[in-house]
Amino acid sequence: MKAAFVSFVVSALVTTSAQADLFSLSASGTISSNSSSDTSIALGTPFTFDLVYDSDAPDLDFEVGGSADPTFGRYTNGGSPPALVAFRYRAGDYEVAIKNPDDFGPFGAIIITFLSVHAIDINIFDPDFFPPLAGGDVNFHADFNSASPILENDGLPTDPDLHFEDFDENTVSLLPPAGAISGSAGSSLTLTALPEPSSTALELAGVAALLALPRRRARRD
């Protein structure tokens, strides 16, 4: 699992410019509800997800409301730099990996609300990368909500000390044509600042290779 995460981070660094200010939002939990007709992901299945985003991405909330709103942030890959850099989700044998900003679908977005409800809302729509469930396309949705004043503004979070356990509701869902396959991230939600792409990508690639060595040696034995 550790080697897979390092490899995922390396892919985000390699495909991003040296000016990027990258953060990884990660969570894990177990599938607790399935209201879809697909039973391939059973209740109790552990899940993980990692999203790498560029905090330098512009707030495009004006595209929705016609003017900028200081309490509402909307970050997509329609601006420069793109917000969504890399994404990974896994639950049992079901796995999705998007390793390049150009591969995200046109409707993916991170929404930040900052008023009566403090929330981080993630939506990824990319049927080319999500294996079908219940015979149809799958979307991804995650939301982290709190009535308490957790977020300081409507920007993408950049404080690794953010207390995610203070969020009242944490839900991570796969959305097939009908119903949802969901789980709670609980207190496992973490935010990590990633290093400069230009200075660390090769170093991290070496670390990923070293982490994989014990497994290869075991196979030889």
Stockholm file with secondary structure:
# STOCKHOLM 1.0

chainA/1-221         MKAAFVSFVVSALVTTSAQADLFSLSASGTISSNSSSDTSIALGTPFTFDLVYDSDAPDLDFEVGGSADPTFGRYTNGGSPPALVAFRYRAGDYEVAIKNPDDFGPFGAIIITFLSVHAIDINIFDPDFFPPLAGGDVNFHADFNSASPILENDGLPTDPDLHFEDFDENTVSLLPPAGAISGSAGSSLTLTALPEPSSTALELAGVAALLALPRRRARRD
#=GR chainA/1-221 SS CHHHHHHHHHHHHHTSCTTCCEEEEEEEEEEEEECSSCCSSCTTCEEEEEEEEETTSCCCTHHHHSSCCTTEEEECSSSSSCSEEEEEEEETTEEEEECSGGGSCTTCEEEEEESSSEEEEEEEECTTTSCCBTTBCCEEEEEEEESSCCCSSSSCCCCTTCCGGGCSEEEEEEECSSSCEEEECGGGCEEEECCCHHHHHHHHHHHHHHHHHHHHHHHHC
#=GC SS_cons         CHHHHHHHHHHHHHTSCTTCCEEEEEEEEEEEEECSSCCSSCTTCEEEEEEEEETTSCCCTHHHHSSCCTTEEEECSSSSSCSEEEEEEEETTEEEEECSGGGSCTTCEEEEEESSSEEEEEEEECTTTSCCBTTBCCEEEEEEEESSCCCSSSSCCCCTTCCGGGCSEEEEEEECSSSCEEEECGGGCEEEECCCHHHHHHHHHHHHHHHHHHHHHHHHC
//
